[in-house]
């Protein structure tokens, strides 16, 4: 039972520190001071901040990888689809109609750029 309480306390502490980093945009030294005021030792405070910062960075990079993957799929898929239908239409003796897949190209491009910016 005590182990569960310790885990809950640790989760709350990590959530608190994550909020200070992401939402309140507090500096490392401010967060460290707040944690020490809450009763943590200097080493515990530094370790907690480092742990939360690494987790936040990993989460950000994981989301960025997803954006890059799906953004590239939509973007290049839209371009390829448009090119195939265009070349099919122009190769027909009487001409033809082609599809401009602007939605996947635009939204895929936005997702791809967002992913690249957030990853690097």
Secondary structure, DSSP 8 states (H G I E B T S, - for coil): -HHHHHHHHHHHHHHHHHHHHHTS---HHHHHHHHHHTT--HHHHHHHHHHHHHHHHHHHHHHHHHHHHHHHHHHHHHHHHHHHHHHHHHHSTT-------HHHHHHHHHHHHHHHHHH-
